[in-house]
């Protein structure tokens, strides 16, 4: 299994949960704010984007590893 799959899944799930918590929590205490930004929302969105990117990259990768017995593909010939 490609390492990007579990890493992407964990980040996407935690990012989604943190974003939902940031939107649903009614408390705007100073510990959750930097200036006027809610840290939970922005960190959650960043984690969600990172997780989705990892999952997309894992999906686009080749399905089987290249054998070391096969010669490398020739480029431009």
N, CA, C, O and CB atoms as a CASP TS submission, in Angstrom:
PFRMAT TS
TARGET T0000
AUTHOR 0000-0000-0000
METHOD Language model
MODEL 1
PARENT N/A
ATOM      1  N   UNK     1       0.844  -1.170   0.000  1.00  0.00           N
ATOM      2  CA  UNK     1       0.000   0.000   0.000  1.00  0.00           C
ATOM      3  C   UNK     1       0.895   1.241   0.000  1.00  0.00           C
ATOM      4  O   UNK     1       1.926   1.287   0.671  1.00  0.00           O
ATOM      5  CB  UNK     1      -0.964  -0.006   1.221  1.00  0.00           C
ATOM      6  N   UNK     2       0.485   2.207  -0.745  1.00  0.00           N
ATOM      7  CA  UNK     2       1.201   3.477  -0.820  1.00  0.00           C
ATOM      8  C   UNK     2       0.998   4.248   0.483  1.00  0.00           C
ATOM      9  O   UNK     2      -0.115   4.302   1.007  1.00  0.00           O
ATOM     10  CB  UNK     2       0.720   4.316  -2.039  1.00  0.00           C
ATOM     11  N   UNK     3       2.065   4.842   1.004  1.00  0.00           N
ATOM     12  CA  UNK     3       1.993   5.555   2.285  1.00  0.00           C
ATOM     13  C   UNK     3       1.092   6.787   2.197  1.00  0.00           C
ATOM     14  O   UNK     3       0.602   7.274   3.216  1.00  0.00           O
ATOM     15  CB  UNK     3       3.397   5.970   2.738  1.00  0.00           C
ATOM     16  N   UNK     4       0.873   7.292   0.977  1.00  0.00           N
ATOM     17  CA  UNK     4       0.043   8.487   0.820  1.00  0.00           C
ATOM     18  C   UNK     4      -1.423   8.223   1.124  1.00  0.00           C
ATOM     19  O   UNK     4      -2.161   9.150   1.458  1.00  0.00           O
ATOM     20  CB  UNK     4       0.177   9.028  -0.582  1.00  0.00           C
ATOM     21  N   UNK     5      -1.853   6.974   1.014  1.00  0.00           N
ATOM     22  CA  UNK     5      -3.261   6.661   1.274  1.00  0.00           C
ATOM     23  C   UNK     5      -3.609   6.833   2.759  1.00  0.00           C
ATOM     24  O   UNK     5      -4.529   7.589   3.071  1.00  0.00           O
ATOM     25  CB  UNK     5      -3.576   5.225   0.824  1.00  0.00           C
ATOM     26  N   UNK     6      -2.909   6.160   3.688  1.00  0.00           N
ATOM     27  CA  UNK     6      -3.294   6.377   5.094  1.00  0.00           C
ATOM     28  C   UNK     6      -2.996   7.790   5.586  1.00  0.00           C
ATOM     29  O   UNK     6      -3.760   8.339   6.380  1.00  0.00           O
ATOM     30  CB  UNK     6      -2.579   5.382   5.982  1.00  0.00           C
ATOM     31  N   UNK     7      -1.890   8.389   5.122  1.00  0.00           N
ATOM     32  CA  UNK     7      -1.584   9.760   5.544  1.00  0.00           C
ATOM     33  C   UNK     7      -2.665  10.717   5.039  1.00  0.00           C
ATOM     34  O   UNK     7      -3.146  11.567   5.788  1.00  0.00           O
ATOM     35  CB  UNK     7      -0.188  10.197   5.023  1.00  0.00           C
ATOM     36  N   UNK     8      -3.040  10.576   3.779  1.00  0.00           N
ATOM     37  CA  UNK     8      -4.088  11.426   3.219  1.00  0.00           C
ATOM     38  C   UNK     8      -5.425  11.224   3.902  1.00  0.00           C
ATOM     39  O   UNK     8      -6.156  12.185   4.146  1.00  0.00           O
ATOM     40  CB  UNK     8      -4.233  11.163   1.745  1.00  0.00           C
ATOM     41  N   UNK     9      -5.750   9.970   4.215  1.00  0.00           N
ATOM     42  CA  UNK     9      -7.027   9.690   4.874  1.00  0.00           C
ATOM     43  C   UNK     9      -7.062  10.297   6.279  1.00  0.00           C
ATOM     44  O   UNK     9      -8.061  10.900   6.670  1.00  0.00           O
ATOM     45  CB  UNK     9      -7.272   8.171   4.947  1.00  0.00           C
ATOM     46  N   UNK    10      -5.978  10.139   7.032  1.00  0.00           N
ATOM     47  CA  UNK    10      -5.939  10.684   8.398  1.00  0.00           C
ATOM     48  C   UNK    10      -6.062  12.208   8.371  1.00  0.00           C
ATOM     49  O   UNK    10      -6.848  12.790   9.118  1.00  0.00           O
ATOM     50  CB  UNK    10      -4.629  10.266   9.116  1.00  0.00           C
ATOM     51  N   UNK    11      -5.272  12.848   7.498  1.00  0.00           N
ATOM     52  CA  UNK    11      -5.323  14.310   7.424  1.00  0.00           C
ATOM     53  C   UNK    11      -6.695  14.793   6.960  1.00  0.00           C
ATOM     54  O   UNK    11      -7.213  15.781   7.481  1.00  0.00           O
ATOM     55  CB  UNK    11      -4.234  14.834   6.479  1.00  0.00           C
ATOM     56  N   UNK    12      -7.282  14.108   5.990  1.00  0.00           N
ATOM     57  CA  UNK    12      -8.593  14.527   5.485  1.00  0.00           C
ATOM     58  C   UNK    12      -9.666  14.373   6.562  1.00  0.00           C
ATOM     59  O   UNK    12     -10.511  15.253   6.726  1.00  0.00           O
ATOM     60  CB  UNK    12      -8.975  13.710   4.238  1.00  0.00           C
ATOM     61  N   UNK    13      -9.636  13.272   7.288  1.00  0.00           N
ATOM     62  CA  UNK    13     -10.646  13.056   8.330  1.00  0.00           C
ATOM     63  C   UNK    13     -10.483  14.067   9.465  1.00  0.00           C
ATOM     64  O   UNK    13     -11.454  14.695   9.888  1.00  0.00           O
ATOM     65  CB  UNK    13     -10.552  11.618   8.883  1.00  0.00           C
ATOM     66  N   UNK    14      -9.252  14.219   9.954  1.00  0.00           N
ATOM     67  CA  UNK    14      -9.030  15.188  11.038  1.00  0.00           C
ATOM     68  C   UNK    14      -9.311  16.620  10.578  1.00  0.00           C
ATOM     69  O   UNK    14      -9.846  17.423  11.343  1.00  0.00           O
ATOM     70  CB  UNK    14      -7.588  15.082  11.559  1.00  0.00           C
ATOM     71  N   UNK    15      -8.958  16.938   9.348  1.00  0.00           N
ATOM     72  CA  UNK    15      -9.234  18.269   8.824  1.00  0.00           C
ATOM     73  C   UNK    15     -10.721  18.540   8.731  1.00  0.00           C
ATOM     74  O   UNK    15     -11.185  19.629   9.069  1.00  0.00           O
ATOM     75  CB  UNK    15      -8.597  18.439   7.467  1.00  0.00           C
ATOM     76  N   UNK    16     -11.467  17.547   8.270  1.00  0.00           N
ATOM     77  CA  UNK    16     -12.921  17.701   8.182  1.00  0.00           C
ATOM     78  C   UNK    16     -13.532  17.876   9.573  1.00  0.00           C
ATOM     79  O   UNK    16     -14.386  18.739   9.773  1.00  0.00           O
ATOM     80  CB  UNK    16     -13.550  16.484   7.473  1.00  0.00           C
ATOM     81  N   UNK    17     -13.095  17.061  10.529  1.00  0.00           N
ATOM     82  CA  UNK    17     -13.622  17.176  11.888  1.00  0.00           C
ATOM     83  C   UNK    17     -13.283  18.528  12.516  1.00  0.00           C
ATOM     84  O   UNK    17     -14.126  19.142  13.170  1.00  0.00           O
ATOM     85  CB  UNK    17     -13.076  16.048  12.759  1.00  0.00           C
ATOM     86  N   UNK    18     -12.054  18.986  12.316  1.00  0.00           N
ATOM     87  CA  UNK    18     -11.646  20.264  12.895  1.00  0.00           C
ATOM     88  C   UNK    18     -12.392  21.429  12.243  1.00  0.00           C
ATOM     89  O   UNK    18     -12.744  22.393  12.924  1.00  0.00           O
ATOM     90  CB  UNK    18     -10.133  20.457  12.745  1.00  0.00           C
ATOM     91  N   UNK    19     -12.631  21.352  10.952  1.00  0.00           N
ATOM     92  CA  UNK    19     -13.386  22.399  10.262  1.00  0.00           C
ATOM     93  C   UNK    19     -14.831  22.438  10.749  1.00  0.00           C
ATOM     94  O   UNK    19     -15.379  23.511  11.003  1.00  0.00           O
ATOM     95  CB  UNK    19     -13.346  22.179   8.742  1.00  0.00           C
ATOM     96  N   UNK    20     -15.439  21.274  10.876  1.00  0.00           N
ATOM     97  CA  UNK    20     -16.820  21.216  11.378  1.00  0.00           C
ATOM     98  C   UNK    20     -16.877  21.761  12.803  1.00  0.00           C
ATOM     99  O   UNK    20     -17.796  22.504  13.146  1.00  0.00           O
ATOM    100  CB  UNK    20     -17.368  19.759  11.333  1.00  0.00           C
ATOM    101  N   UNK    21     -15.895  21.394  13.636  1.00  0.00           N
ATOM    102  CA  UNK    21     -15.864  21.908  14.999  1.00  0.00           C
ATOM    103  C   UNK    21     -15.706  23.425  15.008  1.00  0.00           C
ATOM    104  O   UNK    21     -16.348  24.113  15.802  1.00  0.00           O
ATOM    105  CB  UNK    21     -14.729  21.254  15.790  1.00  0.00           C
ATOM    106  N   UNK    22     -14.858  23.946  14.132  1.00  0.00           N
ATOM    107  CA  UNK    22     -14.654  25.386  14.079  1.00  0.00           C
ATOM    108  C   UNK    22     -15.914  26.138  13.691  1.00  0.00           C
ATOM    109  O   UNK    22     -16.184  27.212  14.227  1.00  0.00           O
ATOM    110  CB  UNK    22     -13.555  25.712  13.113  1.00  0.00           C
ATOM    111  N   UNK    23     -16.690  25.585  12.762  1.00  0.00           N
ATOM    112  CA  UNK    23     -17.932  26.246  12.355  1.00  0.00           C
ATOM    113  C   UNK    23     -19.051  26.058  13.378  1.00  0.00           C
ATOM    114  O   UNK    23     -19.876  26.951  13.568  1.00  0.00           O
ATOM    115  CB  UNK    23     -18.381  25.719  11.004  1.00  0.00           C
ATOM    116  N   UNK    24     -19.081  24.902  14.034  1.00  0.00           N
ATOM    117  CA  UNK    24     -20.205  24.623  14.919  1.00  0.00           C
ATOM    118  C   UNK    24     -20.025  25.151  16.335  1.00  0.00           C
ATOM    119  O   UNK    24     -21.005  25.364  17.048  1.00  0.00           O
ATOM    120  CB  UNK    24     -20.438  23.159  14.973  1.00  0.00           C
ATOM    121  N   UNK    25     -18.784  25.361  16.745  1.00  0.00           N
ATOM    122  CA  UNK    25     -18.586  25.854  18.111  1.00  0.00           C
ATOM    123  C   UNK    25     -18.952  27.337  18.166  1.00  0.00           C
ATOM    124  O   UNK    25     -18.503  28.137  17.346  1.00  0.00           O
ATOM    125  CB  UNK    25     -17.111  25.630  18.580  1.00  0.00           C
ATOM    126  N   UNK    26     -19.754  27.669  19.124  1.00  0.00           N
ATOM    127  CA  UNK    26     -20.196  29.047  19.246  1.00  0.00           C
ATOM    128  C   UNK    26     -19.240  29.918  20.037  1.00  0.00           C
ATOM    129  O   UNK    26     -19.376  31.142  20.053  1.00  0.00           O
ATOM    130  CB  UNK    26     -21.539  29.087  19.880  1.00  0.00           C
ATOM    131  N   UNK    27     -18.267  29.288  20.700  1.00  0.00           N
ATOM    132  CA  UNK    27     -17.361  30.081  21.524  1.00  0.00           C
ATOM    133  C   UNK    27     -16.252  30.689  20.674  1.00  0.00           C
ATOM    134  O   UNK    27     -15.552  29.987  19.943  1.00  0.00           O
ATOM    135  CB  UNK    27     -16.760  29.222  22.645  1.00  0.00           C
ATOM    136  N   UNK    28     -16.111  31.969  20.781  1.00  0.00           N
ATOM    137  CA  UNK    28     -15.038  32.670  20.074  1.00  0.00           C
ATOM    138  C   UNK    28     -14.072  33.229  21.113  1.00  0.00           C
ATOM    139  O   UNK    28     -13.792  34.428  21.153  1.00  0.00           O
ATOM    140  CB  UNK    28     -15.606  33.815  19.156  1.00  0.00           C
ATOM    141  N   UNK    29     -13.580  32.339  21.936  1.00  0.00           N
ATOM    142  CA  UNK    29     -12.648  32.732  22.977  1.00  0.00           C
ATOM    143  C   UNK    29     -11.307  33.107  22.356  1.00  0.00           C
ATOM    144  O   UNK    29     -10.989  32.666  21.251  1.00  0.00           O
ATOM    145  CB  UNK    29     -12.473  31.602  24.008  1.00  0.00           C
ATOM    146  N   UNK    30     -10.531  33.907  23.050  1.00  0.00           N
ATOM    147  CA  UNK    30      -9.228  34.310  22.524  1.00  0.00           C
ATOM    148  C   UNK    30      -8.292  33.139  22.239  1.00  0.00           C
ATOM    149  O   UNK    30      -7.411  33.260  21.388  1.00  0.00           O
ATOM    150  CB  UNK    30      -8.569  35.242  23.488  1.00  0.00           C
ATOM    151  N   UNK    31      -8.457  32.014  22.925  1.00  0.00           N
ATOM    152  CA  UNK    31      -7.575  30.872  22.677  1.00  0.00           C
ATOM    153  C   UNK    31      -7.851  30.208  21.329  1.00  0.00           C
ATOM    154  O   UNK    31      -7.014  29.449  20.839  1.00  0.00           O
ATOM    155  CB  UNK    31      -7.727  29.850  23.790  1.00  0.00           C
ATOM    156  N   UNK    32      -9.009  30.479  20.719  1.00  0.00           N
ATOM    157  CA  UNK    32      -9.335  29.929  19.407  1.00  0.00           C
ATOM    158  C   UNK    32      -9.149  30.941  18.282  1.00  0.00           C
ATOM    159  O   UNK    32      -9.403  30.637  17.117  1.00  0.00           O
ATOM    160  CB  UNK    32     -10.756  29.426  19.403  1.00  0.00           C
ATOM    161  N   UNK    33      -8.710  32.127  18.632  1.00  0.00           N
ATOM    162  CA  UNK    33      -8.630  33.200  17.639  1.00  0.00           C
ATOM    163  C   UNK    33      -7.202  33.736  17.539  1.00  0.00           C
ATOM    164  O   UNK    33      -6.479  33.814  18.532  1.00  0.00           O
ATOM    165  CB  UNK    33      -9.603  34.341  17.997  1.00  0.00           C
ATOM    166  N   UNK    34      -6.820  34.097  16.332  1.00  0.00           N
ATOM    167  CA  UNK    34      -5.605  34.869  16.083  1.00  0.00           C
ATOM    168  C   UNK    34      -6.082  36.082  15.312  1.00  0.00           C
ATOM    169  O   UNK    34      -6.472  35.980  14.149  1.00  0.00           O
ATOM    170  CB  UNK    34      -4.487  34.037  15.285  1.00  0.00           C
ATOM    171  N   UNK    35      -6.049  37.215  15.960  1.00  0.00           N
ATOM    172  CA  UNK    35      -6.647  38.402  15.346  1.00  0.00           C
ATOM    173  C   UNK    35      -8.143  38.185  15.251  1.00  0.00           C
ATOM    174  O   UNK    35      -8.822  38.018  16.264  1.00  0.00           O
ATOM    175  CB  UNK    35      -6.034  38.692  13.937  1.00  0.00           C
ATOM    176  N   UNK    36      -8.653  38.187  14.035  1.00  0.00           N
ATOM    177  CA  UNK    36     -10.073  37.924  13.832  1.00  0.00           C
ATOM    178  C   UNK    36     -10.313  36.589  13.133  1.00  0.00           C
ATOM    179  O   UNK    36     -11.428  36.315  12.691  1.00  0.00           O
ATOM    180  CB  UNK    36     -10.701  39.046  13.027  1.00  0.00           C
ATOM    181  N   UNK    37      -9.264  35.744  13.028  1.00  0.00           N
ATOM    182  CA  UNK    37      -9.389  34.457  12.344  1.00  0.00           C
ATOM    183  C   UNK    37      -9.588  33.323  13.346  1.00  0.00           C
ATOM    184  O   UNK    37      -8.900  33.252  14.365  1.00  0.00           O
ATOM    185  CB  UNK    37      -8.148  34.186  11.479  1.00  0.00           C
ATOM    186  N   UNK    38     -10.528  32.447  13.046  1.00  0.00           N
ATOM    187  CA  UNK    38     -10.747  31.259  13.863  1.00  0.00           C
ATOM    188  C   UNK    38      -9.732  30.203  13.441  1.00  0.00           C
ATOM    189  O   UNK    38      -9.770  29.712  12.312  1.00  0.00           O
ATOM    190  CB  UNK    38     -12.215  30.727  13.719  1.00  0.00           C
ATOM    191  N   UNK    39      -8.831  29.857  14.344  1.00  0.00           N
ATOM    192  CA  UNK    39      -7.730  28.951  14.034  1.00  0.00           C
ATOM    193  C   UNK    39      -8.242  27.561  13.667  1.00  0.00           C
ATOM    194  O   UNK    39      -7.679  26.913  12.785  1.00  0.00           O
ATOM    195  CB  UNK    39      -6.771  28.861  15.217  1.00  0.00           C
ATOM    196  N   UNK    40      -9.289  27.097  14.321  1.00  0.00           N
ATOM    197  CA  UNK    40      -9.802  25.757  14.043  1.00  0.00           C
ATOM    198  C   UNK    40     -10.281  25.632  12.599  1.00  0.00           C
ATOM    199  O   UNK    40     -10.042  24.609  11.958  1.00  0.00           O
ATOM    200  CB  UNK    40     -10.942  25.417  15.001  1.00  0.00           C
ATOM    201  N   UNK    41     -10.938  26.637  12.093  1.00  0.00           N
ATOM    202  CA  UNK    41     -11.444  26.581  10.718  1.00  0.00           C
ATOM    203  C   UNK    41     -10.288  26.544   9.730  1.00  0.00           C
ATOM    204  O   UNK    41     -10.266  25.702   8.833  1.00  0.00           O
ATOM    205  CB  UNK    41     -12.360  27.786  10.424  1.00  0.00           C
ATOM    206  N   UNK    42      -9.328  27.448   9.884  1.00  0.00           N
ATOM    207  CA  UNK    42      -8.247  27.544   8.895  1.00  0.00           C
ATOM    208  C   UNK    42      -7.278  26.374   8.980  1.00  0.00           C
ATOM    209  O   UNK    42      -6.796  25.903   7.950  1.00  0.00           O
ATOM    210  CB  UNK    42      -7.487  28.843   9.080  1.00  0.00           C
ATOM    211  N   UNK    43      -6.984  25.897  10.180  1.00  0.00           N
ATOM    212  CA  UNK    43      -6.137  24.710  10.294  1.00  0.00           C
ATOM    213  C   UNK    43      -6.848  23.480   9.744  1.00  0.00           C
ATOM    214  O   UNK    43      -6.236  22.644   9.079  1.00  0.00           O
ATOM    215  CB  UNK    43      -5.733  24.477  11.756  1.00  0.00           C
ATOM    216  N   UNK    44      -8.130  23.377  10.023  1.00  0.00           N
ATOM    217  CA  UNK    44      -8.904  22.249   9.501  1.00  0.00           C
ATOM    218  C   UNK    44      -8.960  22.255   7.985  1.00  0.00           C
ATOM    219  O   UNK    44      -8.828  21.206   7.353  1.00  0.00           O
ATOM    220  CB  UNK    44     -10.311  22.272  10.062  1.00  0.00           C
ATOM    221  N   UNK    45      -9.155  23.428   7.396  1.00  0.00           N
ATOM    222  CA  UNK    45      -9.177  23.502   5.933  1.00  0.00           C
ATOM    223  C   UNK    45      -7.816  23.166   5.338  1.00  0.00           C
ATOM    224  O   UNK    45      -7.738  22.501   4.305  1.00  0.00           O
ATOM    225  CB  UNK    45      -9.613  24.893   5.478  1.00  0.00           C
ATOM    226  N   UNK    46      -6.749  23.618   5.977  1.00  0.00           N
ATOM    227  CA  UNK    46      -5.404  23.285   5.497  1.00  0.00           C
ATOM    228  C   UNK    46      -5.133  21.795   5.561  1.00  0.00           C
ATOM    229  O   UNK    46      -4.569  21.222   4.629  1.00  0.00           O
ATOM    230  CB  UNK    46      -4.358  24.029   6.304  1.00  0.00           C
ATOM    231  N   UNK    47      -5.531  21.163   6.661  1.00  0.00           N
ATOM    232  CA  UNK    47      -5.352  19.719   6.793  1.00  0.00           C
ATOM    233  C   UNK    47      -6.209  18.966   5.784  1.00  0.00           C
ATOM    234  O   UNK    47      -5.772  17.962   5.221  1.00  0.00           O
ATOM    235  CB  UNK    47      -5.693  19.266   8.212  1.00  0.00           C
ATOM    236  N   UNK    48      -7.411  19.442   5.558  1.00  0.00           N
ATOM    237  CA  UNK    48      -8.304  18.804   4.593  1.00  0.00           C
ATOM    238  C   UNK    48      -7.736  18.888   3.190  1.00  0.00           C
ATOM    239  O   UNK    48      -7.756  17.897   2.459  1.00  0.00           O
ATOM    240  CB  UNK    48      -9.686  19.446   4.637  1.00  0.00           C
ATOM    241  N   UNK    49      -7.236  20.038   2.801  1.00  0.00           N
ATOM    242  CA  UNK    49      -6.644  20.195   1.464  1.00  0.00           C
ATOM    243  C   UNK    49      -5.419  19.290   1.318  1.00  0.00           C
ATOM    244  O   UNK    49      -5.261  18.623   0.296  1.00  0.00           O
ATOM    245  CB  UNK    49      -6.251  21.678   1.209  1.00  0.00           C
ATOM    246  N   UNK    50      -4.551  19.265   2.334  1.00  0.00           N
ATOM    247  CA  UNK    50      -3.370  18.406   2.284  1.00  0.00           C
ATOM    248  C   UNK    50      -3.757  16.935   2.151  1.00  0.00           C
ATOM    249  O   UNK    50      -3.159  16.205   1.361  1.00  0.00           O
ATOM    250  CB  UNK    50      -2.512  18.612   3.534  1.00  0.00           C
ATOM    251  N   UNK    51      -4.749  16.499   2.915  1.00  0.00           N
ATOM    252  CA  UNK    51      -5.199  15.112   2.840  1.00  0.00           C
ATOM    253  C   UNK    51      -5.771  14.753   1.490  1.00  0.00           C
ATOM    254  O   UNK    51      -5.503  13.672   0.967  1.00  0.00           O
ATOM    255  CB  UNK    51      -6.222  14.848   3.896  1.00  0.00           C
ATOM    256  N   UNK    52      -6.555  15.647   0.919  1.00  0.00           N
ATOM    257  CA  UNK    52      -7.142  15.386  -0.405  1.00  0.00           C
ATOM    258  C   UNK    52      -6.044  15.335  -1.472  1.00  0.00           C
ATOM    259  O   UNK    52      -6.097  14.496  -2.371  1.00  0.00           O
ATOM    260  CB  UNK    52      -8.191  16.478  -0.764  1.00  0.00           C
ATOM    261  N   UNK    53      -5.056  16.220  -1.378  1.00  0.00           N
ATOM    262  CA  UNK    53      -3.944  16.204  -2.334  1.00  0.00           C
ATOM    263  C   UNK    53      -3.190  14.877  -2.231  1.00  0.00           C
ATOM    264  O   UNK    53      -2.839  14.292  -3.255  1.00  0.00           O
ATOM    265  CB  UNK    53      -2.981  17.398  -2.081  1.00  0.00           C
ATOM    266  N   UNK    54      -2.939  14.399  -1.028  1.00  0.00           N
ATOM    267  CA  UNK    54      -2.242  13.116  -0.864  1.00  0.00           C
ATOM    268  C   UNK    54      -3.056  11.970  -1.467  1.00  0.00           C
ATOM    269  O   UNK    54      -2.497  11.088  -2.119  1.00  0.00           O
ATOM    270  CB  UNK    54      -1.965  12.840   0.629  1.00  0.00           C
ATOM    271  N   UNK    55      -4.360  11.978  -1.253  1.00  0.00           N
ATOM    272  CA  UNK    55      -5.202  10.924  -1.815  1.00  0.00           C
ATOM    273  C   UNK    55      -5.242  10.985  -3.338  1.00  0.00           C
ATOM    274  O   UNK    55      -5.239   9.947  -3.998  1.00  0.00           O
ATOM    275  CB  UNK    55      -6.614  11.026  -1.256  1.00  0.00           C
ATOM    276  N   UNK    56      -5.281  12.185  -3.898  1.00  0.00           N
ATOM    277  CA  UNK    56      -5.274  12.332  -5.358  1.00  0.00           C
ATOM    278  C   UNK    56      -3.942  11.859  -5.932  1.00  0.00           C
ATOM    279  O   UNK    56      -3.916  11.169  -6.952  1.00  0.00           O
ATOM    280  CB  UNK    56      -5.539  13.802  -5.761  1.00  0.00           C
ATOM    281  N   UNK    57      -2.842  12.224  -5.287  1.00  0.00           N
ATOM    282  CA  UNK    57      -1.533  11.776  -5.769  1.00  0.00           C
ATOM    283  C   UNK    57      -1.386  10.261  -5.670  1.00  0.00           C
ATOM    284  O   UNK    57      -0.779   9.639  -6.542  1.00  0.00           O
ATOM    285  CB  UNK    57      -0.418  12.458  -4.978  1.00  0.00           C
ATOM    286  N   UNK    58      -1.930   9.668  -4.626  1.00  0.00           N
ATOM    287  CA  UNK    58      -1.881   8.212  -4.499  1.00  0.00           C
ATOM    288  C   UNK    58      -2.728   7.549  -5.576  1.00  0.00           C
ATOM    289  O   UNK    58      -2.373   6.488  -6.090  1.00  0.00           O
ATOM    290  CB  UNK    58      -2.359   7.775  -3.108  1.00  0.00           C
ATOM    291  N   UNK    59      -3.823   8.165  -5.906  1.00  0.00           N
ATOM    292  CA  UNK    59      -4.714   7.604  -6.935  1.00  0.00           C
ATOM    293  C   UNK    59      -4.082   7.680  -8.322  1.00  0.00           C
ATOM    294  O   UNK    59      -4.285   6.794  -9.152  1.00  0.00           O
ATOM    295  CB  UNK    59      -6.060   8.344  -6.936  1.00  0.00           C
ATOM    296  N   UNK    60      -3.312   8.747  -8.569  1.00  0.00           N
ATOM    297  CA  UNK    60      -2.712   8.939  -9.889  1.00  0.00           C
ATOM    298  C   UNK    60      -1.427   8.143 -10.088  1.00  0.00           C
ATOM    299  O   UNK    60      -0.935   8.058 -11.213  1.00  0.00           O
ATOM    300  CB  UNK    60      -2.431  10.397 -10.109  1.00  0.00           C
ATOM    301  N   UNK    61      -0.874   7.563  -9.035  1.00  0.00           N
ATOM    302  CA  UNK    61       0.383   6.837  -9.151  1.00  0.00           C
ATOM    303  C   UNK    61       0.157   5.506  -9.862  1.00  0.00           C
ATOM    304  O   UNK    61      -0.968   5.010  -9.914  1.00  0.00           O
ATOM    305  CB  UNK    61       1.009   6.609  -7.762  1.00  0.00           C
ATOM    306  N   UNK    62       1.219   4.933 -10.405  1.00  0.00           N
ATOM    307  CA  UNK    62       1.069   3.622 -11.070  1.00  0.00           C
ATOM    308  C   UNK    62       0.578   2.577 -10.075  1.00  0.00           C
ATOM    309  O   UNK    62       0.884   2.646  -8.884  1.00  0.00           O
ATOM    310  CB  UNK    62       2.415   3.165 -11.702  1.00  0.00           C
ATOM    311  N   UNK    63      -0.178   1.621 -10.570  1.00  0.00           N
ATOM    312  CA  UNK    63      -0.772   0.625  -9.688  1.00  0.00           C
ATOM    313  C   UNK    63       0.213  -0.447  -9.265  1.00  0.00           C
ATOM    314  O   UNK    63       0.038  -1.052  -8.207  1.00  0.00           O
ATOM    315  CB  UNK    63      -1.946  -0.013 -10.358  1.00  0.00           C
ATOM    316  N   UNK    64       1.236  -0.697 -10.055  1.00  0.00           N
ATOM    317  CA  UNK    64       2.208  -1.703  -9.660  1.00  0.00           C
ATOM    318  C   UNK    64       3.612  -1.111  -9.754  1.00  0.00           C
ATOM    319  O   UNK    64       3.896  -0.300 -10.636  1.00  0.00           O
ATOM    320  CB  UNK    64       2.082  -2.971 -10.544  1.00  0.00           C
ATOM    321  N   UNK    65       4.470  -1.518  -8.852  1.00  0.00           N
ATOM    322  CA  UNK    65       5.836  -0.998  -8.912  1.00  0.00           C
ATOM    323  C   UNK    65       6.584  -1.583 -10.099  1.00  0.00           C
ATOM    324  O   UNK    65       6.327  -2.710 -10.522  1.00  0.00           O
ATOM    325  CB  UNK    65       6.587  -1.305  -7.613  1.00  0.00           C
ATOM    326  N   UNK    66       7.506  -0.804 -10.622  1.00  0.00           N
ATOM    327  CA  UNK    66       8.293  -1.255 -11.758  1.00  0.00           C
ATOM    328  C   UNK    66       9.333  -2.244 -11.264  1.00  0.00           C
ATOM    329  O   UNK    66       9.999  -2.003 -10.257  1.00  0.00           O
ATOM    330  CB  UNK    66       8.963  -0.062 -12.491  1.00  0.00           C
ATOM    331  N   UNK    67       9.471  -3.343 -11.965  1.00  0.00           N
ATOM    332  CA  UNK    67      10.440  -4.358 -11.593  1.00  0.00           C
ATOM    333  C   UNK    67      11.849  -3.854 -11.872  1.00  0.00           C
ATOM    334  O   UNK    67      12.073  -3.117 -12.833  1.00  0.00           O
ATOM    335  CB  UNK    67      10.172  -5.670 -12.348  1.00  0.00           C
ATOM    336  N   UNK    68      12.793  -4.252 -11.034  1.00  0.00           N
ATOM    337  CA  UNK    68      14.176  -3.841 -11.274  1.00  0.00           C
ATOM    338  C   UNK    68      14.788  -4.604 -12.439  1.00  0.00           C
ATOM    339  O   UNK    68      15.839  -4.216 -12.949  1.00  0.00           O
ATOM    340  CB  UNK    68      15.016  -4.048 -10.020  1.00  0.00           C
ATOM    341  N   UNK    69      14.136  -5.693 -12.869  1.00  0.00           N
ATOM    342  CA  UNK    69      14.634  -6.443 -14.005  1.00  0.00           C
ATOM    343  C   UNK    69      14.283  -5.780 -15.326  1.00  0.00           C
ATOM    344  O   UNK    69      14.949  -6.008 -16.336  1.00  0.00           O
ATOM    345  CB  UNK    69      14.091  -7.844 -13.975  1.00  0.00           C
ATOM    346  N   UNK    70      13.250  -4.968 -15.322  1.00  0.00           N
ATOM    347  CA  UNK    70      12.859  -4.275 -16.548  1.00  0.00           C
ATOM    348  C   UNK    70      13.778  -3.068 -16.770  1.00  0.00           C
ATOM    349  O   UNK    70      14.134  -2.372 -15.819  1.00  0.00           O
ATOM    350  CB  UNK    70      11.366  -3.825 -16.478  1.00  0.00           C
ATOM    351  N   UNK    71      14.161  -2.825 -18.029  1.00  0.00           N
ATOM    352  CA  UNK    71      14.965  -1.642 -18.290  1.00  0.00           C
ATOM    353  C   UNK    71      14.123  -0.372 -18.122  1.00  0.00           C
ATOM    354  O   UNK    71      12.910  -0.408 -18.331  1.00  0.00           O
ATOM    355  CB  UNK    71      15.567  -1.706 -19.706  1.00  0.00           C
ATOM    356  N   UNK    72      14.742   0.733 -17.753  1.00  0.00           N
ATOM    357  CA  UNK    72      13.969   1.969 -17.638  1.00  0.00           C
ATOM    358  C   UNK    72      13.413   2.396 -18.993  1.00  0.00           C
ATOM    359  O   UNK    72      14.032   2.130 -20.023  1.00  0.00           O
ATOM    360  CB  UNK    72      14.834   3.087 -17.048  1.00  0.00           C
ATOM    361  N   UNK    73      12.258   3.053 -19.005  1.00  0.00           N
ATOM    362  CA  UNK    73      11.679   3.474 -20.287  1.00  0.00           C
ATOM    363  C   UNK    73      12.560   4.517 -20.962  1.00  0.00           C
ATOM    364  O   UNK    73      13.149   5.383 -20.314  1.00  0.00           O
ATOM    365  CB  UNK    73      10.260   4.035 -20.081  1.00  0.00           C
ATOM    366  N   UNK    74      12.628   4.405 -22.294  1.00  0.00           N
ATOM    367  CA  UNK    74      13.415   5.368 -23.059  1.00  0.00           C
ATOM    368  C   UNK    74      12.564   6.603 -23.339  1.00  0.00           C
ATOM    369  O   UNK    74      11.396   6.504 -23.715  1.00  0.00           O
ATOM    370  CB  UNK    74      13.926   4.740 -24.387  1.00  0.00           C
ATOM    371  N   UNK    75      13.161   7.732 -23.151  1.00  0.00           N
ATOM    372  CA  UNK    75      12.475   9.003 -23.371  1.00  0.00           C
ATOM    373  C   UNK    75      12.958   9.585 -24.681  1.00  0.00           C
ATOM    374  O   UNK    75      14.160   9.731 -24.905  1.00  0.00           O
ATOM    375  CB  UNK    75      12.719   9.996 -22.197  1.00  0.00           C
ATOM    376  N   UNK    76      12.026   9.912 -25.534  1.00  0.00           N
ATOM    377  CA  UNK    76      12.351  10.579 -26.800  1.00  0.00           C
ATOM    378  C   UNK    76      12.772   9.663 -27.920  1.00  0.00           C
ATOM    379  O   UNK    76      13.181  10.158 -28.970  1.00  0.00           O
ATOM    380  CB  UNK    76      13.419  11.551 -26.577  1.00  0.00           C
ATOM    381  N   UNK    77      12.696   8.345 -27.758  1.00  0.00           N
ATOM    382  CA  UNK    77      13.079   7.436 -28.848  1.00  0.00           C
ATOM    383  C   UNK    77      11.903   6.657 -29.326  1.00  0.00           C
ATOM    384  O   UNK    77      12.032   5.842 -30.239  1.00  0.00           O
ATOM    385  CB  UNK    77      14.174   6.487 -28.412  1.00  0.00           C
TER
END
